[in-house]
């Protein structure tokens, strides 16, 4: 079939099964992976209970990020196996590792029961999940693309692209159902384990489906002809011609795609809960509705990329997101917590101190312990979502907290300071549970203007996600030759998503804490999205007309 020809008929029965089997298994795998992210706060309390609440949250986020950090290594290990042994059996192994690791989390005793061993085992399981996911995505995307006809790879692989969002959506639904059935108190104690335990059923279904698949026809033909690679890692990364493409795929594609993806879904959820103080039930419902409304656009943009190209859609999504993140998140604040927005605009909170006694609050790994009064005061205000300015005091002077021109007595406390808290609340900063903070009473409580507006804004963020993510699998598959495709495409994908994307929540929150500005964390995704837009526009080749059967 010529590279430019397009089959006019629809999918065959076998092609539909290939897409269903690959996509469904990947949905379950993403479900397993995202359960942890959605329950990070509760898991922090269960497994990092020896630390203060703020440190707990950061440790929980970092344990989540640990799974992302090892994804490139999983891509290398399983990518090599996939290019030597085959696509089918490799991603059968990855789903077994993922499913069993998730199931064991549901059985794992907490820190109060087995002490330090609990977080150690938890992190080990997260690393196993990350390694498995590092091999899963490349296998599923490559497998589907190698079954797709020329001219329709964007459409076919876009179904794989829906799986991450559908997995997150499924995890949110199971969490919401369990929360409702058990009640918040019991859910925090033991009910959170149920979604992890349920994953063993999903694992069984996924394995049964994948056992029915045949090997990719393109790979099988190449293997039968004796043309498969004996050393895919060497050919993929030691060869500059291919190594250059790997680098361009990262810097001009997956890096920006990763940060836009995680901002639009995970950081949005974290922003609602940890910064705007929206309760977990409502925040999960808001995200779930935006995902439900937006998921179909993965297929829309994947199909569109078959017609106009991968680059304009992916890079356009990165650029539009970078230009609009600030106004969108400010509008989310306006609707979700109007009292907080008003207090930020009208209130004036200052921390006066000798600059020599003020350190850097940037603490993404959560291991630093602040003891200096200047640092504890600013850290406390950040955790309370209070915007503050640090003002230079006289040399050797103590710390003064000034709220709207009035000095407030400050006690050097790490986690609480009643006088400062009362003063900022008197200045308009809302308490947790304030009547003005958005709250949904049931899943279909979506027609009130406040709720509908937030879902609409979150939906826009999901549209950005679908723009950058819908065509990315087709582009990555088309960049690399068959014999090293699994290895070559997996590494830039998982560095872009696992490192740049996976570290986003913890890093962005650390930026917020260190600056006193609830929106400052957005500079992280904006910076990388702009870099990707520029590098991709200048150097990344368009791939939509590549015939992968001939490479």
C-alpha positions in Angstrom: 0.0 0.0 0.0 1.4 3.4 -1.0 2.3 5.7 1.9 -0.3 8.3 0.7 -3.2 5.9 0.1 -6.0 5.6 2.5 -8.3 2.6 2.8 -11.9 3.8 2.3 -13.6 1.0 4.2 -14.0 0.9 7.9 -12.3 -1.2 10.5 -12.4 -5.0 10.1 -13.6 -7.2 12.9 -10.0 -8.2 13.7 -8.9 -4.6 13.8 -11.7 -3.7 16.2 -10.7 -6.5 18.5 -7.0 -5.5 18.4 -8.0 -1.9 19.4 -10.4 -3.1 22.0 -8.0 -5.6 23.6 -5.1 -3.2 23.6 -7.1 -0.3 24.9 -9.1 -2.2 27.5 -6.0 -3.7 29.0 -4.3 -0.3 29.1 -7.4 1.3 30.7 -7.1 -1.2 33.5 -3.4 -0.6 33.8 -3.8 3.2 34.0 -6.6 2.6 36.6 -4.2 0.7 38.8 -1.6 3.5 38.4 -3.9 6.4 39.1 -5.6 5.0 42.1 -2.6 6.0 44.1 -2.5 9.6 42.7 -6.2 10.1 43.5 -5.8 8.8 47.0 -2.4 10.4 47.8 -3.7 12.4 50.7 -5.2 9.3 52.5 -2.2 7.2 51.6 0.1 9.9 53.1 -1.8 9.6 56.4 -1.7 5.8 56.4 1.9 5.3 55.4 3.7 8.5 56.4 2.0 9.1 59.7 5.2 9.8 61.6 5.6 13.2 59.7 3.7 16.5 60.0 0.6 16.8 57.7 2.3 19.1 55.1 5.4 16.8 54.9 3.1 13.8 54.7 1.4 15.2 51.6 4.7 15.9 49.9 6.0 12.4 50.7 2.8 10.9 49.3 3.2 12.9 46.1 6.8 11.9 45.9 6.0 8.2 46.3 3.5 8.7 43.5 6.3 10.5 41.5 8.7 7.5 42.2 6.6 5.4 39.8 7.0 8.1 37.2 10.8 8.3 37.7 11.4 4.7 36.9 9.1 4.6 33.8 12.0 5.3 31.4 13.9 2.4 32.8 10.8 0.2 32.2 10.7 1.6 28.7 14.3 0.4 28.1 13.9 -3.0 29.7 10.6 -3.9 28.2 11.2 -2.0 25.0 14.3 -4.2 24.4 12.2 -7.4 25.1 9.4 -6.1 22.8 11.8 -5.5 19.9 13.5 -8.9 20.4 10.7 -11.3 21.6 7.6 -9.5 20.4 4.9 -7.0 21.3 2.2 -9.4 22.5 4.0 -11.2 25.3 5.8 -8.2 26.5 2.7 -6.2 27.3 1.1 -9.4 28.8 4.0 -9.4 31.3 3.6 -5.7 32.1 0.0 -6.0 33.0 0.6 -8.9 35.3 3.3 -6.9 37.2 1.0 -3.8 37.4 -2.1 -5.6 38.5 -0.4 -7.7 41.2 1.5 -4.6 42.6 -1.8 -2.7 42.9 -3.6 -5.6 44.6 -0.8 -5.9 47.2 -1.1 -2.2 48.1 -4.7 -3.0 49.1 -3.4 -5.6 51.5 -0.4 -3.7 52.8 -0.5 -2.9 56.6 0.0 0.8 57.4 2.8 2.5 59.3 0.9 2.2 62.6 1.0 -1.6 62.2 4.4 -2.4 60.8 6.3 0.9 61.2 9.0 2.0 58.8 8.5 -1.2 56.6 5.2 0.1 55.4 6.4 3.1 53.4 9.4 1.1 52.2 7.2 -1.6 50.7 4.8 0.9 49.4 7.5 2.7 47.4 8.9 -0.6 46.2 5.4 -1.4 44.8 5.2 2.0 43.2 8.5 1.3 41.5 7.2 -2.0 40.2 4.1 -0.2 38.8 6.3 2.4 37.1 8.5 -0.2 35.5 5.5 -2.1 34.2 3.8 1.1 32.8 7.1 2.0 31.2 6.8 -1.1 29.0 3.0 -1.1 28.6 2.3 2.1 26.7 4.9 1.6 24.0 3.8 -2.0 23.4 0.1 -1.1 23.1 0.7 1.9 20.9 3.1 0.1 18.6 0.8 -3.0 18.4 -2.2 -1.0 17.4 -0.2 1.2 14.9 1.3 -1.8 13.2 -2.2 -3.2 12.6 -3.6 0.2 11.3 -3.8 1.0 7.6 -1.7 3.9 6.2 -3.6 7.2 6.5 -5.6 6.1 9.6 -2.9 5.6 12.2 -3.9 8.8 14.1 -7.5 7.5 14.3 -6.6 4.0 15.3 -4.0 4.9 17.9 -6.2 7.7 19.4 -8.2 4.9 21.1 -5.1 4.0 23.0 -4.7 7.7 23.9 -8.1 7.6 25.6 -7.0 4.9 28.0 -5.0 7.1 30.4 -8.0 9.4 30.8 -10.5 6.5 31.0 -8.3 4.8 33.5 -8.3 7.9 35.7 -12.0 8.3 35.2 -12.7 4.7 36.2 -10.5 5.1 39.3 -12.4 8.2 40.3 -15.8 6.5 39.8 -14.7 3.5 41.9 -13.4 5.9 44.6 -16.6 7.9 44.6 -18.8 4.9 44.8 -16.7 3.4 47.7 -16.7 6.7 49.5 -20.4 7.0 49.3 -21.0 3.4 50.4 -18.6 3.4 53.4 -18.8 7.1 54.5 -15.8 9.4 54.7 -14.7 8.3 58.2 -14.6 4.5 57.3 -13.2 5.3 53.8 -10.2 7.0 55.4 -9.7 4.1 57.8 -10.1 1.1 55.6 -12.4 1.8 52.7 -9.6 3.2 50.6 -8.3 -0.3 50.2 -11.3 -1.5 48.2 -10.5 0.1 44.9 -7.0 -1.4 45.1 -8.4 -4.9 45.8 -11.0 -4.6 43.0 -8.1 -4.3 40.5 -7.5 -8.1 40.7 -10.8 -8.6 38.9 -9.8 -6.1 36.2 -6.4 -7.9 36.0 -8.1 -11.2 35.3 -10.2 -9.7 32.5 -7.2 -8.0 30.9 -5.0 -11.1 30.9 -7.8 -13.2 29.4 -8.3 -10.7 26.6 -4.6 -10.3 25.8 -4.0 -14.0 25.7 -6.3 -14.1 22.6 -4.2 -11.7 20.6 -1.8 -12.6 17.9 1.6 -11.0 17.3 1.8 -7.8 15.3 1.9 -8.7 11.6 4.6 -6.2 10.7 6.9 -7.5 13.5 6.1 -11.1 12.8 7.0 -10.6 9.1 10.2 -8.9 10.0 11.1 -11.7 12.5 10.3 -14.4 9.9 12.6 -12.8 7.5 15.4 -12.6 10.0 15.5 -8.8 10.0 14.7 -8.2 13.7 17.3 -6.3 15.8 19.7 -8.3 18.0 20.7 -5.2 20.0 17.9 -2.7 19.9 19.4 -0.5 22.7 22.6 0.0 20.7 20.8 0.6 17.5 18.3 3.0 19.1 20.6 5.1 21.2 24.2 4.6 20.0 23.4 5.5 16.5 23.3 9.3 16.2 20.8 9.4 13.4 18.2 7.6 15.5 19.4 9.1 18.8 18.8 12.6 17.4 15.2 11.6 16.6 14.8 10.3 20.2 16.0 13.7 21.5 13.7 15.6 19.2 10.7 13.5 20.1 11.4 14.4 23.7 12.2 18.1 23.5 9.9 18.8 20.6 7.0 16.6 21.5 6.6 14.6 24.7 8.1 17.1 27.2 5.4 19.7 26.5 2.7 17.1 26.0 3.5 15.6 29.4 3.3 18.9 31.3 0.1 19.9 29.6 -1.4 16.5 30.3 -0.6 16.5 34.0 -1.6 20.1 34.5 -5.0 19.6 32.9 -5.9 16.5 35.0 -3.7 15.9 38.0 -2.5 19.4 39.0 -6.1 20.7 38.4 -7.3 18.1 41.0 -4.5 18.9 43.4 -5.1 22.7 42.9 -8.8 22.3 43.8 -8.2 20.2 46.9 -4.9 21.4 48.4 -5.0 25.1 47.4 -8.6 26.0 46.9 -9.7 23.7 49.8 -12.5 22.0 47.9 -13.5 18.8 49.6 -12.3 15.6 48.0 -15.7 14.3 47.0 -16.5 17.4 45.1 -13.1 17.8 43.5 -13.1 14.3 42.2 -16.6 14.7 40.7 -15.7 18.0 39.0 -12.7 16.3 37.4 -14.7 13.2 36.5 -17.3 15.3 34.7 -14.7 17.2 32.7 -13.1 13.9 31.7 -16.5 12.4 30.6 -17.2 15.5 28.4 -13.8 15.7 26.9 -12.5 12.2 26.4 -14.0 11.8 22.9 -11.8 14.6 21.7 -8.8 12.3 21.8 -10.3 10.5 18.8 -11.3 13.8 17.2 -7.8 15.2 17.3 -6.2 11.8 16.4 -8.4 11.6 13.3 -7.7 15.3 12.4 -4.0 14.6 12.6 -4.4 12.1 9.8 -5.6 14.9 7.6 -3.5 18.0 8.6 -0.6 16.4 10.4 0.6 15.6 13.9 2.8 18.7 14.5 0.2 21.5 14.1 -2.2 19.9 16.6 0.4 18.8 19.3 2.4 22.0 19.1 -0.7 24.2 18.8 -2.1 22.6 22.0 1.2 23.3 23.9 1.2 26.9 22.8 -2.5 27.6 23.5 -2.2 25.9 26.9 0.9 28.0 27.8 -0.9 31.2 26.9 -4.1 30.4 28.8 -3.2 28.5 32.0 -3.0 31.6 34.2 -6.4 33.1 33.2 -8.1 29.6 33.4 -6.8 28.8 36.8 -7.7 32.2 38.1 -11.2 31.7 36.8 -11.3 28.4 38.6 -10.5 30.2 41.8 -13.1 32.8 41.1 -15.8 30.1 40.9 -14.6 27.5 43.3 -13.5 29.7 46.2 -14.6 33.3 45.6 -13.7 34.4 49.1 -10.2 33.3 48.6 -9.9 35.2 45.4 -11.3 38.3 47.0 -8.9 38.0 50.0 -5.9 37.6 47.7 -6.9 40.7 45.8 -7.8 42.9 48.7 -5.8 41.6 51.6 -2.2 42.5 52.2 -0.1 40.0 54.2 3.6 40.7 54.9 6.3 38.8 56.7 8.9 41.3 58.0 12.3 39.8 58.9 16.0 40.2 58.7 16.8 38.8 55.2 19.8 36.9 56.7 17.3 34.8 58.7 15.1 33.9 55.7 16.0 30.8 53.7 14.7 29.3 50.5 11.4 27.4 51.0 11.7 25.3 47.8 11.2 21.8 49.1 9.9 19.4 46.4 11.2 16.3 48.1 9.7 17.3 51.5 12.8 16.4 53.5 13.8 19.8 54.7 12.8 20.9 58.2 12.3 24.6 58.7 13.1 26.0 62.1 14.0 29.7 61.5 11.0 31.9 62.4 11.0 33.6 59.0 10.7 30.3 57.3 8.1 28.7 59.5 5.9 31.8 59.2 6.0 31.8 55.4 5.5 28.0 55.3 2.5 28.3 57.5 0.9 31.0 55.3 1.6 29.0 52.2 -0.1 25.9 53.6 -3.1 28.1 54.4 -3.2 29.4 50.8 -2.4 32.9 51.9 -0.6 35.2 49.5 2.2 37.0 51.3 5.2 39.2 50.6 8.5 38.9 52.3 9.7 42.4 53.5 13.3 43.2 54.6 13.5 44.0 58.3 16.4 45.6 60.2 19.5 43.5 60.8 19.0 41.3 63.8 15.3 42.0 64.1 12.7 39.4 64.9 9.8 38.3 62.7 6.7 40.3 62.3 3.5 39.2 60.5 1.5 42.2 59.3 -2.1 41.7 58.1 -3.6 44.7 56.4 -1.3 47.0 58.2 -1.8 45.5 61.7 1.0 43.5 63.4 0.0 40.1 64.6 1.8 38.2 67.3 3.8 35.4 65.8 4.9 32.3 67.7 7.5 30.1 66.0 5.3 27.1 65.3 5.7 24.7 62.4 2.1 23.6 61.9 -0.2 26.0 63.6 -0.4 29.6 64.8 -3.9 30.5 66.0 -3.3 34.3 66.1 -2.1 34.5 62.6 -4.8 32.2 61.3 -7.5 34.3 63.1 -6.0 37.5 61.6 -6.0 36.2 58.0 -9.5 34.9 58.4 -10.6 38.2 59.7 -9.1 39.7 56.5 -11.3 37.6 54.4 -9.4 34.3 53.9 -12.0 31.5 54.2 -12.0 28.6 56.5 -12.0 25.0 55.2 -15.7 24.2 54.6 -16.7 27.8 54.1 -20.2 28.1 52.6 -18.8 29.9 49.5 -16.5 27.0 48.5 -18.0 24.9 45.8 -19.6 21.7 47.1 -21.6 19.1 45.2 -24.3 17.2 47.1 -24.5 14.3 44.5 -22.9 13.3 41.2 -25.6 15.0 39.1 -25.5 18.3 41.0 -24.0 19.9 37.9 -26.6 22.5 36.8 -25.9 25.2 39.4 -24.0 28.1 37.8 -21.0 27.7 40.2 -20.6 24.0 39.5 -21.2 24.3 35.7 -18.7 27.1 35.3 -15.9 25.0 37.0 -16.7 21.9 34.9 -16.6 24.1 31.8 -13.1 25.5 32.7 -11.8 22.0 33.6 -13.3 20.8 30.2 -11.1 23.4 28.4 -8.1 22.0 30.2 -9.1 18.5 29.1 -9.4 19.8 25.5 -5.7 20.9 25.7 -4.9 17.5 26.9 -6.6 15.8 24.0 -4.9 18.1 21.5 -1.4 17.3 22.7 -2.0 13.6 23.6 -4.4 12.4 20.8 -1.9 12.3 18.0 1.3 11.7 20.0 1.3 7.8 19.7 1.0 7.9 15.9 3.8 10.5 15.7 6.1 8.5 17.9 5.5 5.2 16.0 6.1 6.9 12.7 9.4 8.4 13.7 11.2 5.1 14.2 11.9 1.9 12.2 10.1 -1.3 13.0 13.0 -3.3 14.4 13.7 -0.7 17.2 10.3 1.0 17.3 9.2 -0.3 20.7 12.5 0.8 22.4 12.9 4.1 20.6 9.4 5.5 21.0 9.0 4.3 24.6 12.0 6.2 26.1 11.1 9.8 25.0 7.5 9.2 25.8 8.2 8.1 29.4 10.8 10.7 30.1 8.5 13.4 28.9 5.5 12.0 30.8 7.2 10.2 33.7 9.8 12.9 34.6 8.6 16.2 33.3 4.9 15.4 33.8 5.1 13.1 36.8 7.2 15.5 38.9 4.9 18.4 38.1 2.5 18.2 41.1 5.2 18.1 43.7 7.4 20.7 42.0 4.6 23.1 41.3 3.3 22.9 44.9 6.9 23.5 46.1 7.0 26.6 43.9 3.7 27.8 45.4 5.0 27.3 48.9 8.3 29.1 48.3 6.8 32.1 46.6 3.5 32.7 48.5 1.6 32.9 45.2 -1.0 30.2 44.5 -0.5 30.5 40.8 3.3 30.5 40.6 3.4 26.7 40.2 2.0 27.2 36.7 5.3 28.6 35.5 6.6 25.0 35.5 4.3 23.6 32.7 4.2 26.9 30.8 8.0 27.0 30.5 8.3 23.4 29.2 5.3 23.7 26.9 6.8 26.8 25.2 10.1 25.1 24.8 8.4 22.1 23.1 6.4 24.4 20.8 9.6 26.2 19.6 11.8 23.1 19.3 9.1 21.1 17.7 8.2 23.8 15.2 11.8 24.3 14.1 13.2 20.8 14.1 10.6 18.0 14.5 9.7 16.3 11.2 6.0 15.8 10.1 5.3 12.1 10.1 1.7 11.5 9.0 2.6 10.3 5.5 5.3 7.8 6.6 4.7 4.2 5.6 5.7 2.2 8.7 5.3 -1.1 6.8 8.3 -0.1 4.7 10.6 0.9 7.6 
